């Protein structure tokens, strides 16, 4: 019986150690991929914000569509890059959460929940995935962690 308990404790300890590295890394990479793709699509495409900029929530509805397009494109591209390397992760997460909420409100809210009808399911999933990065940070596999360790900011 003691061998089983020892094995269980060993597995528990190993999973705890992996939990300091892998979950946030997985979230960061997945979200970075999704937002990078969206940013590249905007970078290479034409500005479709002009068709519904008046549907953006305040204060975004008073920003000219060309500026909104530029900000959305570069928030997605730079935010994705920041997530991959884990630098400025909380700032990138907060910025992408704002972008996600504007998209949810402007584009997806009136289409229901279903992804197939361009509903709000994906923005909701992204929002839920960003919350741990915003509140707990990027995890140990990040430049943010190295900087915090270097400057004594880790708890």
C-alpha positions in Angstrom: 0.0 0.0 0.0 2.9 2.4 0.8 4.3 1.8 -2.7 1.0 2.9 -4.3 0.9 6.0 -2.1 4.5 6.9 -2.9 3.7 6.4 -6.6 0.6 8.6 -6.3 2.6 11.3 -4.5 5.4 11.1 -7.2 2.9 11.5 -10.0 1.1 14.3 -8.2 4.5 16.2 -7.7 5.4 15.7 -11.4 2.1 16.9 -12.6 2.4 20.0 -10.3 5.8 20.8 -11.8 4.5 20.4 -15.4 1.6 22.6 -14.4 3.9 25.4 -13.8 5.2 25.3 -17.4 2.7 23.7 -19.9 -0.8 25.0 -19.4 -0.1 28.6 -19.9 2.3 27.8 -22.7 -0.4 25.8 -24.5 -2.9 28.7 -24.0 -0.4 31.2 -25.3 0.5 29.3 -28.4 -3.1 28.4 -29.3 -4.3 32.0 -28.8 -1.2 33.4 -30.6 -1.9 31.2 -33.6 -5.6 32.2 -33.8 -4.9 35.9 -33.5 -1.8 35.8 -35.8 -4.0 34.3 -38.5 -6.6 37.0 -38.0 -4.0 39.7 -38.1 -2.4 38.3 -41.3 -5.8 38.2 -42.9 -6.4 41.8 -42.1 -2.9 42.8 -43.1 -3.3 41.2 -46.5 -7.0 42.1 -47.0 -9.2 45.1 -47.5 -10.8 47.0 -44.7 -14.2 45.6 -44.1 -14.6 47.6 -40.9 -16.1 50.4 -43.0 -19.3 48.2 -43.4 -20.2 48.2 -39.7 -18.0 50.6 -37.8 -21.1 52.3 -36.6 -21.9 49.1 -34.7 -18.7 49.3 -32.6 -19.4 50.1 -29.0 -18.4 53.6 -27.7 -15.6 54.9 -27.9 -14.6 52.6 -30.8 -17.5 53.8 -32.9 -16.0 57.4 -33.1 -12.6 56.2 -34.3 -12.4 56.2 -38.2 -12.5 52.7 -39.7 -9.0 53.0 -41.2 -7.5 53.7 -37.8 -9.6 50.9 -36.2 -8.4 48.5 -38.9 -4.8 49.5 -38.3 -5.1 49.1 -34.5 -6.9 45.8 -34.8 -4.4 44.4 -37.3 -1.3 45.4 -35.3 -2.9 44.4 -31.9 -3.5 40.9 -33.3 0.0 40.6 -34.9 2.1 42.1 -32.0 -0.1 40.5 -29.4 0.4 37.1 -31.0 4.1 37.6 -31.1 4.2 38.7 -27.5 2.2 35.6 -26.5 4.6 33.3 -28.3 7.6 34.5 -26.5 5.8 35.4 -23.2 6.8 39.0 -23.1 4.3 41.5 -21.9 1.8 38.7 -21.7 -0.7 40.4 -19.4 -0.7 43.5 -21.5 -1.1 41.5 -24.7 -3.9 39.5 -23.1 -5.7 42.6 -21.9 -5.3 44.2 -25.3 -6.6 41.1 -27.1 -9.5 40.8 -24.6 -10.6 44.3 -25.5 -10.3 43.5 -29.2 -12.2 40.2 -28.6 -15.0 42.0 -26.7 -15.4 44.6 -29.5 -15.6 41.9 -32.1 -18.1 39.9 -30.0 -20.3 43.0 -29.5 -20.0 44.3 -33.1 -20.0 41.2 -35.2 -21.0 38.1 -33.3 -23.5 39.0 -30.6 -26.6 39.2 -32.9 -25.8 35.8 -34.6 -26.4 33.6 -31.5 -24.1 31.1 -30.0 -23.3 28.8 -32.9 -19.9 29.1 -34.7 -21.5 28.1 -38.0 -23.7 31.1 -38.0 -20.8 33.4 -37.0 -22.1 33.4 -33.4 -20.2 34.4 -30.3 -19.0 30.9 -29.3 -15.4 31.6 -30.4 -15.1 35.0 -28.9 -16.4 33.5 -25.6 -13.9 30.6 -25.8 -11.0 33.1 -26.4 -12.1 35.3 -23.5 -12.2 32.3 -21.2 -8.7 31.3 -22.4 -7.3 34.7 -21.8 -8.5 35.0 -18.2 -5.8 32.7 -16.7 -3.1 34.5 -18.7 -4.3 37.9 -17.5 -4.7 36.8 -13.8 -1.9 34.3 -13.4 0.6 35.3 -16.0 2.4 33.4 -18.8 3.9 30.6 -16.7 7.5 29.6 -16.3 8.2 29.1 -20.0 8.3 32.8 -20.7 10.5 35.9 -20.9 8.1 37.5 -18.4 9.0 34.8 -15.8 12.7 35.2 -16.5 12.4 39.0 -16.0 10.4 38.7 -12.9 12.9 36.2 -11.5 15.8 38.5 -12.4 14.2 41.5 -10.7 12.8 39.7 -7.7 9.2 40.1 -8.6 8.2 36.4 -8.2 6.3 35.4 -5.1 
